Amino acid sequence: MRFSTLKKTDLQISVLGLGTNAVGGHNLYEDLSEEDGKNLVRAALDHGVTFIDTADVYGEGRSEELVGEVLKDYKRDQYVIATKGGSDWRNGTKDNSPAYLRSALEDSLKRLGLDYVDLYYIHWPDGKTPLSEAVDELSRLKQEGKIKAIGVSNVSLEQLKEANSSLEISAVQLPYNMLNREIENDLLPYCVQSNISVVAYGPLAYGILGGTYTEDFVLEEGDWRNSSPLFEEGNFEKNLHKVERLKKVAEKKGTDVSNLALAWLLEQPGVDAVIPGGKRPEQVQSNIAAAEIRLEAELMDEIEEILQD
């Protein structure tokens, strides 16, 4: 496993992390097995993945509870845990107010069974609380030893600049993958310039870059991905065509398209970690090899041609 340093900290994180929205995320996916979810986290930790990402809204706290159950079996220096707050599922609103963020963090710590989290993100801007004010409260929580580093997620460039006005933002978590490269326009260059780690979520385009979907694939009715443009009629078929071409590139490296997609992200300047999710332990084991794949300039050019088509 390769490791990177979370910016503005001494925290070492595995470049391949684990997203846990399908670990107890019953409000996001249908028919989840909680035991499979816990085994997914165990498999990650047992195979060198130290960077575990969750959020209080996943399963309305259930993901944090299940992750916390697993963490009890590991020493505190064996993992780096990130979680997020700022969205109140109880009333369906976003809330970045200092009082709410403080209470949300305390609740997350209880569910995780921890005294502190390594990285705490504001999950979504609420549109009313100044992000600088919200970050000031997280700075106080950092001084109190309840968080080690501050992050934001799902922000625009202007929102990130405001959040980072005190230069305390260590990480920003954003959607980024071969099929969604919007952050390359402005956010990624700013993060490189401002010494902020980019943590890419949705690195496999929510399953499309896994290489197993066919044109007759249909999402279940309760699946949140129904709202993603990647799965819209027309887009979905076009994306699958690109995946078929990418499979041939992957063969040149003796790997599969999902690991090619992860390795491609890790070649991007500013990206310090990617956090693929999953529902089954074998998915983690399959992803592990991506951390060791390096892509030559010639292959990166070939990939770019496919993605621009």
LUMMI-467819 format. One line per 8 residues: number of its first residue (from 1); for each residue z, y, x of N, C-alpha, C. Coordinates in steps of 0.1 Angstrom, whole numbers. Example, Ala and Ser with C-alpha at 12.3 -4.5 7.8 and 13.67 -1.06 7.14 Angstrom:
<atoms>
1	78 -57 132 78 -45 123 78 -33 132 ~ 71 -22 128 71 -11 137 79 0 129
</atoms>
This chain:
<atoms>
1	0 -12 8 0 0 0 0 12 9 ~ -8 22 5 -8 35 12 2 44 5 ~ 7 54 12 17 63 6 12 78 10 ~ 16 87 1 14 101 4 27 108 2 ~ 28 120 6 40 128 4 38 138 -7 ~ 47 137 -17 46 147 -28 48 161 -22 ~ 39 170 -25 39 183 -19 53 190 -21 ~ 56 198 -11 69 206 -11 81 198 -12
9	80 185 -9 92 176 -9 91 166 3 ~ 101 158 4 100 147 14 99 133 7 ~ 95 134 -6 93 121 -14 80 114 -10 ~ 82 102 -6 70 94 -3 66 86 -16 ~ 54 87 -21 50 80 -33 38 71 -29 ~ 37 60 -36 26 51 -34 14 58 -41 ~ 2 58 -34 -9 65 -39 -14 58 -52 ~ -11 46 -54 -13 39 -67 0 38 -74
17	1 46 -85 13 46 -93 11 37 -106 ~ 20 38 -115 19 31 -127 22 40 -139 ~ 13 42 -148 15 49 -161 21 39 -171 ~ 31 44 -178 38 34 -187 37 38 -202 ~ 26 45 -206 26 48 -220 24 36 -229 ~ 20 25 -224 19 12 -231 31 3 -229 ~ 41 9 -223 54 2 -222 63 7 -233 ~ 63 1 -244 71 6 -255 65 17 -262
25	53 20 -259 46 32 -266 40 28 -279 ~ 49 24 -288 45 19 -301 38 30 -310 ~ 41 42 -307 34 53 -314 20 56 -309 ~ 16 49 -298 3 52 -292 -6 40 -293 ~ 0 28 -293 -8 16 -294 -3 6 -304 ~ -12 -2 -310 -8 -12 -319 -3 -25 -312 ~ 6 -32 -318 10 -46 -314 13 -47 -299 ~ 22 -39 -294 26 -40 -280 38 -50 -279
33	37 -57 -268 48 -66 -265 57 -59 -255 ~ 70 -57 -259 79 -51 -250 82 -59 -238 ~ 82 -72 -239 85 -81 -227 73 -80 -217 ~ 61 -79 -223 49 -77 -214 51 -64 -207 ~ 55 -54 -214 57 -40 -208 67 -40 -197 ~ 78 -47 -199 88 -48 -188 83 -56 -176 ~ 75 -66 -179 70 -74 -168 59 -66 -160 ~ 52 -57 -167 42 -48 -161 49 -40 -150
41	61 -34 -154 68 -25 -145 73 -34 -133 ~ 79 -45 -136 84 -54 -125 72 -58 -116 ~ 61 -61 -121 50 -65 -112 46 -54 -103 ~ 46 -42 -109 43 -30 -100 52 -29 -89 ~ 65 -29 -92 75 -27 -82 75 -38 -72 ~ 72 -50 -76 72 -62 -67 60 -63 -58 ~ 50 -55 -61 37 -55 -54 35 -42 -46 ~ 45 -34 -44 44 -22 -35 42 -9 -42
49	41 -9 -56 39 3 -63 53 9 -65 ~ 55 21 -59 69 27 -60 69 39 -70 ~ 58 44 -74 57 56 -82 55 52 -97 ~ 65 54 -104 65 50 -119 66 62 -127 ~ 56 63 -137 55 75 -145 57 72 -160 ~ 66 79 -166 69 77 -180 70 91 -187 ~ 74 91 -200 76 104 -207 85 101 -219 ~ 92 111 -223 101 109 -235 94 106 -248
57	81 111 -249 74 109 -262 68 95 -263 ~ 67 87 -252 61 74 -252 71 65 -260 ~ 66 61 -272 75 53 -280 87 60 -285 ~ 87 73 -285 98 81 -290 111 77 -282 ~ 110 77 -269 121 73 -260 121 58 -256 ~ 114 50 -263 115 36 -260 109 32 -246 ~ 99 39 -242 93 36 -229 104 38 -218 ~ 111 50 -219 121 53 -209 132 42 -209
65	136 37 -221 146 27 -222 142 14 -216 ~ 129 10 -218 125 -3 -212 123 -1 -197 ~ 118 10 -193 116 12 -178 130 12 -172 ~ 140 19 -178 154 19 -173 160 5 -172 ~ 157 -4 -182 162 -17 -181 157 -24 -169 ~ 144 -22 -166 139 -29 -154 144 -23 -141 ~ 146 -10 -140 151 -3 -128 165 -7 -124 ~ 173 -12 -134 186 -17 -131 186 -28 -120
73	175 -35 -119 174 -47 -110 169 -43 -96 ~ 167 -30 -94 161 -25 -81 170 -14 -76 ~ 170 -13 -62 178 -2 -56 171 11 -58 ~ 179 22 -58 174 35 -61 164 40 -51 ~ 164 35 -39 154 40 -29 141 31 -30 ~ 141 22 -39 129 14 -41 118 20 -50 ~ 121 31 -56 111 36 -66 113 52 -66 ~ 102 58 -71 102 72 -74 98 73 -88
81	107 79 -96 105 79 -111 101 93 -115 ~ 91 94 -123 87 107 -129 87 105 -144 ~ 93 116 -151 92 116 -165 89 130 -170 ~ 87 131 -183 82 144 -188 90 148 -201 ~ 91 161 -203 97 166 -215 90 179 -220 ~ 94 184 -232 88 196 -237 80 194 -250 ~ 80 181 -255 74 178 -268 84 171 -276 ~ 88 177 -287 98 171 -296 92 163 -307
89	92 149 -305 86 141 -315 93 140 -328 ~ 106 145 -328 114 144 -340 108 154 -351 ~ 102 165 -347 96 174 -356 81 177 -353 ~ 76 170 -343 62 171 -341 57 184 -334 ~ 67 191 -327 63 203 -321 65 203 -306 ~ 59 212 -299 61 213 -285 71 224 -283 ~ 80 222 -273 91 231 -271 94 231 -256 ~ 91 243 -250 94 244 -235 106 254 -233
97	113 257 -244 125 266 -242 135 260 -232 ~ 141 268 -224 151 263 -215 161 254 -221 ~ 167 257 -232 177 249 -239 172 235 -242 ~ 159 235 -248 154 222 -252 151 214 -239 ~ 145 220 -229 142 212 -217 154 206 -211 ~ 165 214 -210 177 208 -205 182 196 -213 ~ 182 198 -226 187 187 -235 178 175 -234 ~ 165 177 -233 155 166 -232 157 159 -219
105	159 166 -208 162 159 -195 174 151 -196 ~ 185 156 -202 198 148 -203 195 136 -211 ~ 188 137 -222 185 125 -230 177 115 -222 ~ 167 120 -214 159 111 -206 167 103 -196 ~ 176 110 -189 185 104 -179 193 93 -186 ~ 198 95 -197 206 85 -204 197 73 -207 ~ 185 75 -212 177 63 -215 172 56 -203 ~ 170 63 -192 166 57 -180 178 50 -172
113	190 55 -176 202 50 -169 203 55 -155 ~ 199 68 -153 198 74 -139 207 87 -139 ~ 211 91 -127 217 103 -125 208 115 -123 ~ 196 111 -118 185 121 -116 172 115 -116 ~ 161 123 -119 147 118 -118 141 125 -106 ~ 132 118 -100 126 124 -88 116 135 -91 ~ 109 134 -102 99 144 -106 99 146 -121 ~ 101 158 -125 102 161 -139 91 171 -143
121	82 167 -153 71 175 -157 74 182 -170 ~ 69 194 -172 67 199 -185 54 193 -191 ~ 55 185 -201 44 176 -206 33 184 -211 ~ 35 194 -220 25 202 -226 30 216 -227 ~ 23 227 -224 27 240 -227 29 242 -242 ~ 39 249 -246 41 251 -261 34 263 -267 ~ 28 271 -258 21 283 -264 29 295 -267 ~ 42 294 -265 51 305 -268 61 308 -257
129	67 298 -251 76 300 -240 69 303 -227 ~ 71 314 -221 65 317 -208 68 305 -198 ~ 57 300 -192 59 288 -183 68 292 -171 ~ 68 304 -167 76 309 -156 91 307 -160 ~ 94 310 -173 108 309 -178 112 295 -179 ~ 103 286 -183 106 272 -184 108 266 -170 ~ 100 270 -161 101 265 -147 114 270 -141 ~ 118 282 -144 131 287 -139 143 278 -143
137	142 273 -155 153 264 -160 152 250 -152 ~ 140 246 -150 139 233 -142 144 236 -128 ~ 142 248 -123 147 251 -109 162 250 -109 ~ 169 255 -120 183 254 -121 187 239 -121 ~ 180 231 -129 183 217 -129 181 210 -116 ~ 171 215 -108 169 210 -95 181 213 -86 ~ 186 225 -87 197 230 -79 210 221 -83 ~ 211 217 -95 222 209 -100 220 194 -96
145	209 191 -90 207 177 -85 202 167 -95 ~ 197 172 -107 193 163 -118 178 160 -117 ~ 171 168 -109 157 165 -106 154 169 -92 ~ 145 162 -86 142 164 -72 129 173 -70 ~ 120 173 -79 108 181 -78 103 184 -92 ~ 96 195 -93 91 201 -106 76 199 -107 ~ 72 195 -119 58 194 -122 54 199 -135 ~ 41 201 -137 36 205 -151 24 196 -153
153	20 195 -166 9 186 -170 1 192 -181 ~ -12 188 -181 -20 193 -192 -21 208 -193 ~ -23 215 -182 -24 229 -181 -38 234 -177 ~ -40 247 -181 -52 253 -177 -49 260 -163 ~ -59 265 -157 -57 272 -144 -47 284 -145 ~ -49 292 -156 -40 303 -157 -26 299 -160 ~ -24 288 -168 -11 283 -171 -4 278 -158 ~ -12 271 -150 -7 266 -137 -3 277 -128
161	-11 287 -127 -7 299 -119 6 305 -123 ~ 8 306 -136 20 312 -142 32 303 -138 ~ 30 290 -141 41 281 -138 45 281 -123 ~ 35 283 -114 37 283 -100 40 297 -94 ~ 43 306 -103 46 320 -98 58 320 -88 ~ 67 311 -89 78 310 -80 75 300 -69 ~ 63 295 -69 59 285 -58 67 272 -58 ~ 73 269 -69 81 257 -70 74 244 -76
169	62 246 -80 55 234 -85 50 225 -74 ~ 55 212 -75 51 202 -65 39 194 -69 ~ 38 192 -83 27 183 -88 22 188 -101 ~ 10 185 -103 4 187 -116 -3 174 -120 ~ -1 170 -132 -7 158 -137 -18 161 -147 ~ -30 156 -145 -41 160 -152 -51 148 -155 ~ -58 148 -166 -68 138 -168 -80 140 -157 ~ -83 129 -151 -93 130 -140 -98 116 -138
177	-111 114 -139 -118 101 -136 -133 104 -134 ~ -140 93 -130 -154 94 -128 -162 100 -140 ~ -157 98 -152 -164 103 -164 -159 115 -170 ~ -148 120 -164 -142 133 -168 -138 141 -156 ~ -146 150 -151 -144 157 -139 -141 172 -141 ~ -137 176 -152 -135 190 -155 -126 197 -145 ~ -116 191 -140 -106 198 -131 -113 202 -118 ~ -124 196 -115 -131 200 -102 -136 214 -102
185	-137 220 -114 -143 234 -115 -133 244 -110 ~ -120 243 -113 -111 253 -109 -97 248 -105 ~ -92 239 -113 -78 234 -111 -76 227 -97 ~ -86 218 -94 -85 210 -82 -85 219 -69 ~ -95 228 -68 -95 237 -57 -82 246 -56 ~ -76 250 -67 -64 258 -67 -53 250 -61 ~ -52 237 -65 -41 228 -61 -42 226 -46 ~ -54 224 -41 -56 222 -26 -51 235 -19
193	-55 246 -24 -52 259 -18 -37 262 -19 ~ -30 258 -29 -16 261 -32 -6 250 -29 ~ -11 240 -22 -2 229 -18 5 223 -29 ~ -2 218 -39 3 211 -51 -4 198 -52 ~ 4 187 -53 -2 174 -55 -8 172 -69 ~ -20 167 -69 -26 163 -81 -24 148 -84 ~ -18 145 -96 -16 131 -100 -26 129 -111 ~ -35 120 -109 -46 118 -119 -42 107 -129
201	-42 111 -142 -40 101 -152 -53 98 -159 ~ -53 87 -166 -65 82 -173 -76 79 -162 ~ -72 73 -150 -82 72 -140 -93 62 -143 ~ -90 53 -152 -100 43 -156 -107 47 -169 ~ -106 60 -173 -113 65 -185 -108 57 -197 ~ -95 54 -197 -88 47 -208 -94 34 -211 ~ -99 27 -201 -104 14 -202 -119 12 -200 ~ -126 23 -201 -141 22 -200 -145 18 -186
209	-138 23 -176 -141 20 -162 -134 7 -157 ~ -128 0 -167 -123 -13 -164 -135 -23 -163 ~ -146 -20 -168 -158 -28 -167 -159 -40 -176 ~ -151 -41 -187 -151 -52 -196 -157 -49 -210 ~ -158 -36 -213 -162 -32 -226 -177 -33 -228 ~ -181 -37 -240 -195 -38 -243 -198 -29 -255 ~ -210 -27 -259 -213 -17 -269 -208 -20 -283 ~ -204 -33 -285 -198 -36 -298 -183 -35 -298
217	-177 -29 -287 -163 -28 -287 -159 -17 -297 ~ -148 -20 -304 -143 -10 -314 -128 -9 -313 ~ -123 3 -312 -109 6 -311 -102 3 -324 ~ -89 -2 -323 -81 -4 -335 -78 10 -341 ~ -76 9 -354 -74 22 -362 -63 30 -357 ~ -52 25 -352 -41 33 -348 -41 37 -333 ~ -52 34 -326 -53 36 -312 -56 51 -310 ~ -48 58 -302 -50 72 -299 -63 76 -293
225	-69 66 -286 -82 69 -279 -93 72 -289 ~ -91 70 -302 -102 73 -312 -105 88 -311 ~ -95 96 -306 -97 110 -306 -104 115 -292 ~ -106 106 -283 -112 109 -270 -127 110 -271 ~ -132 121 -265 -147 123 -265 -154 111 -257 ~ -147 105 -248 -153 94 -241 -157 83 -249 ~ -151 81 -261 -154 70 -270 -163 74 -282 ~ -167 87 -282 -175 91 -293 -189 84 -292
233	-194 81 -304 -207 75 -305 -217 83 -297 ~ -225 76 -289 -235 83 -280 -229 84 -266 ~ -217 91 -265 -210 92 -252 -206 78 -247 ~ -201 70 -256 -196 57 -252 -207 48 -246 ~ -218 48 -253 -229 40 -248 -235 45 -234 ~ -235 58 -233 -240 64 -221 -230 61 -209 ~ -217 61 -212 -207 58 -202 -208 43 -198 ~ -211 34 -207 -212 20 -204 -224 18 -195
241	-234 25 -197 -246 24 -188 -243 28 -174 ~ -235 38 -172 -231 42 -159 -222 32 -152 ~ -214 26 -161 -205 15 -155 -213 4 -150 ~ -223 0 -157 -231 -11 -152 -238 -8 -139 ~ -242 4 -137 -248 8 -124 -237 9 -113 ~ -225 13 -117 -214 14 -107 -209 0 -103 ~ -211 -10 -111 -207 -24 -108 -215 -28 -95 ~ -228 -24 -94 -236 -28 -83 -231 -21 -70
249	-226 -9 -71 -220 -3 -60 -207 -10 -55 ~ -199 -14 -65 -187 -21 -63 -189 -34 -55 ~ -200 -40 -59 -203 -53 -52 -205 -51 -37 ~ -210 -40 -33 -213 -37 -19 -200 -37 -11 ~ -189 -33 -18 -175 -33 -12 -167 -45 -15 ~ -173 -55 -21 -166 -67 -25 -155 -65 -34 ~ -157 -56 -43 -146 -53 -53 -152 -51 -67 ~ -144 -47 -77 -149 -45 -90 -149 -30 -93
257	-155 -27 -105 -157 -13 -108 -144 -5 -111 ~ -134 -12 -115 -121 -5 -118 -115 -1 -104 ~ -115 -10 -95 -110 -6 -82 -118 4 -75 ~ -131 4 -77 -140 14 -72 -137 28 -77 ~ -134 28 -90 -130 41 -97 -117 46 -92 ~ -108 38 -89 -95 42 -84 -97 47 -69 ~ -104 40 -61 -107 44 -47 -114 57 -47 ~ -124 59 -56 -131 71 -56 -122 83 -58
265	-113 82 -67 -103 93 -70 -95 96 -58 ~ -91 85 -51 -82 87 -39 -89 94 -27 ~ -103 94 -28 -111 101 -18 -112 116 -21 ~ -108 120 -33 -109 134 -36 -98 143 -30 ~ -102 154 -24 -92 163 -18 -82 167 -29 ~ -69 167 -25 -59 172 -34 -52 161 -42 ~ -59 149 -44 -54 139 -52 -44 130 -44 ~ -31 131 -47 -21 123 -39 -17 110 -46
273	-21 108 -58 -17 96 -65 -26 95 -78 ~ -29 82 -82 -35 79 -95 -25 70 -102 ~ -25 71 -115 -15 63 -123 -22 56 -134 ~ -29 45 -130 -35 37 -141 -23 30 -149 ~ -26 28 -162 -16 22 -170 -20 7 -171 ~ -16 1 -182 -18 -13 -185 -9 -19 -194 ~ -12 -31 -199 -3 -38 -208 2 -51 -203 ~ -5 -56 -192 -1 -70 -187 0 -69 -172
281	10 -77 -167 12 -77 -152 0 -80 -144 ~ -9 -88 -148 -21 -91 -140 -30 -79 -138 ~ -29 -69 -147 -36 -57 -145 -31 -49 -133 ~ -18 -49 -131 -13 -42 -119 -18 -49 -106 ~ -17 -63 -106 -21 -70 -95 -35 -68 -91 ~ -44 -67 -101 -58 -64 -99 -60 -51 -93 ~ -52 -41 -97 -54 -27 -92 -49 -25 -78 ~ -40 -33 -73 -34 -31 -60 -44 -29 -49
289	-55 -37 -49 -64 -36 -38 -71 -23 -36 ~ -71 -15 -47 -78 -2 -46 -72 7 -36 ~ -59 6 -33 -52 15 -24 -57 13 -10 ~ -64 1 -7 -68 -1 7 -83 1 8 ~ -90 4 -2 -105 6 -2 -108 21 3 ~ -116 22 13 -121 35 17 -136 35 15 ~ -141 46 9 -155 47 6 -163 56 16 ~ -173 50 22 -181 58 32 -189 69 25
297	-193 79 32 -201 90 27 -213 86 19 ~ -220 75 25 -232 70 18 -229 65 5 ~ -218 58 3 -215 52 -10 -210 63 -19 ~ -203 73 -14 -199 84 -23 -211 91 -28 ~ -222 93 -20 -234 99 -24 -241 91 -35 ~ -241 78 -33 -247 69 -43 -240 70 -57 ~ -226 70 -56 -218 71 -68 -221 85 -75 ~ -222 95 -67 -225 109 -73 -238 109 -80
305	-248 102 -75 -261 102 -81 -260 95 -95 ~ -252 85 -96 -250 77 -108 -243 86 -118 ~ -232 93 -114 -224 101 -123 -231 113 -128 ~ -240 118 -120 -248 130 -124 -259 127 -133 ~ -263 115 -134 -275 111 -142 -272 113 -157
</atoms>
